[in-house]
Amino acid sequence: MASTAAEFALFLEPKLSNIWHDAFPAQPSKYDRVMNVRDMNKNTITDAKMAGFGSMQSQPDGDSVTYDDPISPISKAYTYAVRALGYKVQERLWMNDLYDEVTRFEEDLKDSARDDIETSAASVFNNGFGTTNTGFDGLALFSTSHTRLDGGAVQANRPATDEALSLSALHNAIITVHKWKNDRGRPRIHTPKTLLVPSDLIITAQELITAELQPGTALNTKNVLNKFNISDILEWEYLTSTTAWFLVCDKHDVNFMWRYRTKSATETDFDTDTMKRKVRHAYAKGFGEWRGVYGTDGVA
C-alpha cells in the first residue's frame, strides 16, 4: 500500500513548527568488530577443517619409522539469504510535501537495513547456546563438549555452570581460553581481545576491566585482568539476553559474508505515478570453528 496525501495531510500545509522524526543518532555499526567480514562470489561457499599429524613415536634401533596420516577435512557450508524492504508514495504526497519529510523516508529505509545487519549478526551469539546453527563438530557455538578430529578429550568454551559476569568468572574464562588445544591435542595461543556484553552489563564490564584494584573487595589487591590484553569492551545493543557475556579472541571463525551489500533502487509506476523505493542486500553468517570465542548464558 502506498502512503497517501490524505494520510500525511499535515505535510501539505505550512503550519507546523517542528516534526519529530526519530531525531536521535543511530548506533554505529558493531558487527564488524566481533565478526570476520568477507565477500562470497557464489550461492554457497564451503569452508573446510583438517588436522595434521599426531605425536612423535619412539624408534628403537633397527625398527622402522612410525608413519602417520593427516586427518581428512570436514566441511561447513554457507548459503546466502536475500533481505529486502521497500515503500511506495503517491504522487500528490511526494510532490507537495512542504517539509521534505518524504525524502527522509529513504534514511528510514536505510536504517531498517542497518538494523537487519546488526540483528542477524548478533543472532550468531544470541543463538550460540542452542543448535539453531552449528559448526564443524555439529555442536552449538558455545558448548562444554566440543570434539577433536583425532577423537581426543572434549573441550569447552562455556563453563559447566553458567556464570554471571564477575571477577572470578572472567578469571575462569581466561584460564579456559589459555588451555585450549588443537585437534591433535597441542597447545595453541588464543588471546582474548573483546569483552562483548549487553547494555545491562556495560557498567560491570567497565569496572572489571579498567579498575586498578580488584573491584568489589576491600583488599588492596591489584586487578590483573588489565594485564591480559582485553583491550575492547563492546556493548552490543542487539544482544537479547540481559545476562549473557562473551570473550572474543584476536583470531576466531565467526563470520559474516556479503554476497552483495545494501543497494537501493527507485521506480515510478507508469499508470499511477506512484514512486516506489527499495533496498536489498544478501549475506550469510555463522561459524565453523569454535575456538576463538568463549561465552556463557549468565545467570539472572
Secondary structure as the mmCIF struct_conf table of DSSP 4:
data_model
#
loop_
_struct_conf.conf_type_id
_struct_conf.id
_struct_conf.beg_label_comp_id
_struct_conf.beg_label_asym_id
_struct_conf.beg_label_seq_id
_struct_conf.end_label_comp_id
_struct_conf.end_label_asym_id
_struct_conf.end_label_seq_id
STRN STRN1 SER A 3 SER A 3
TURN_TY1_P TURN_TY1_P1 ALA A 5 PHE A 8
HELX_RH_3T_P HELX_RH_3T_P1 ALA A 9 LEU A 12
BEND BEND1 GLU A 13 GLU A 13
TURN_TY1_P TURN_TY1_P2 PRO A 14 LYS A 15
BEND BEND2 SER A 17 SER A 17
BEND BEND3 ASP A 22 ASP A 22
BEND BEND4 PHE A 24 PHE A 24
HELX_LH_PP_P HELX_LH_PP_P1 PRO A 25 SER A 29
HELX_RH_3T_P HELX_RH_3T_P2 TYR A 31 ARG A 33
TURN_TY1_P TURN_TY1_P3 VAL A 34 VAL A 34
BEND BEND5 MET A 35 MET A 35
STRN STRN2 ASN A 36 ASP A 39
BEND BEND6 LYS A 42 ASN A 43
STRN STRN3 THR A 44 ALA A 51
TURN_TY1_P TURN_TY1_P4 ASP A 61 GLY A 62
HELX_LH_PP_P HELX_LH_PP_P2 ASP A 63 THR A 66
HELX_LH_PP_P HELX_LH_PP_P3 PRO A 70 PRO A 70
STRN STRN4 ILE A 71 THR A 79
STRN STRN5 ALA A 81 VAL A 89
HELX_RH_AL_P HELX_RH_AL_P1 GLU A 91 ASN A 96
BEND BEND7 LEU A 98 TYR A 99
HELX_RH_AL_P HELX_RH_AL_P2 GLU A 101 ASN A 126
TURN_TY1_P TURN_TY1_P5 ASN A 127 PHE A 129
BEND BEND8 GLY A 130 ASN A 133
TURN_TY1_P TURN_TY1_P6 PHE A 136 ASP A 137
BEND BEND9 GLY A 138 LEU A 139
BEND BEND10 LEU A 141 PHE A 142
BEND BEND11 THR A 144 THR A 144
STRN STRN6 HIS A 146 HIS A 146
TURN_TY1_P TURN_TY1_P7 LEU A 149 ASP A 150
STRN STRN7 GLN A 155 GLN A 155
BEND BEND12 ASN A 157 ARG A 158
BEND BEND13 ALA A 160 THR A 161
BEND BEND14 LEU A 165 SER A 166
HELX_RH_AL_P HELX_RH_AL_P3 LEU A 167 HIS A 178
TURN_TY1_P TURN_TY1_P8 LYS A 179 LYS A 179
STRN STRN8 LYS A 181 LYS A 181
TURN_TY1_P TURN_TY1_P9 ASP A 183 ARG A 184
BEND BEND15 GLY A 185 GLY A 185
STRN STRN9 PRO A 187 PRO A 187
STRN STRN10 PRO A 192 VAL A 197
HELX_RH_3T_P HELX_RH_3T_P3 SER A 199 LEU A 201
HELX_RH_AL_P HELX_RH_AL_P4 ILE A 202 THR A 210
BEND BEND16 GLU A 212 GLU A 212
STRN STRN11 LEU A 213 LEU A 213
TURN_TY1_P TURN_TY1_P10 PRO A 215 GLY A 216
BEND BEND17 ALA A 218 LEU A 219
STRN STRN12 LYS A 222 LYS A 222
HELX_RH_3T_P HELX_RH_3T_P4 VAL A 224 LYS A 227
TURN_TY1_P TURN_TY1_P11 PHE A 228 ASN A 229
STRN STRN13 ASP A 232 GLU A 235
TURN_TY1_P TURN_TY1_P12 GLU A 237 TYR A 238
BEND BEND18 THR A 242 THR A 243
STRN STRN14 TRP A 245 CYS A 249
BEND BEND19 ASP A 250 LYS A 251
STRN STRN15 VAL A 254 THR A 268
TURN_TY1_P TURN_TY1_P13 PHE A 270 THR A 272
STRN STRN16 MET A 275 PHE A 287
BEND BEND20 GLY A 288 GLY A 288
TURN_TY1_P TURN_TY1_P14 ARG A 291 GLY A 292
STRN STRN17 VAL A 293 THR A 296
#
